[in-house]
């Protein structure tokens, strides 16, 4: 059974030889480009740093936006439940959309 699978795999490899050769050529050209333009490696690192800084800023600001509502205390509990109005709820959804949009923008700049 394993010989039949090996033979079938070899047939697939022979049929796709031109695609494999094209992929190897593309990888060779890409490696030559990266070796001649070594600064291209710094671009994802810089984008990651900007994304991380923005995420830290977003989390801190999201905590402030989350705490805008009216606290509601229950008996025998030391944790308050924050009651939001519809405007605050929409603001939080907009703020979440802004996170996704800004991270996608950083990725597109990269």
Residue pairs with C-beta under 8 A, 6 or more apart in sequence:
13 20
33 40
34 40
34 41
43 110
44 110
47 106
47 107
47 109
47 110
50 106
51 103
51 106
51 107
54 102
54 103
54 106
55 99
55 103
58 95
58 98
58 99
58 102
61 95
62 92
62 95
65 88
65 91
65 92
65 95
66 82
66 92
67 82
68 84
68 88
68 91
69 82
69 83
69 84
69 85
69 88
70 82
70 83
71 80
71 81
71 82
71 83
72 80
72 81
72 82
72 83
73 80
73 81
74 81
84 92
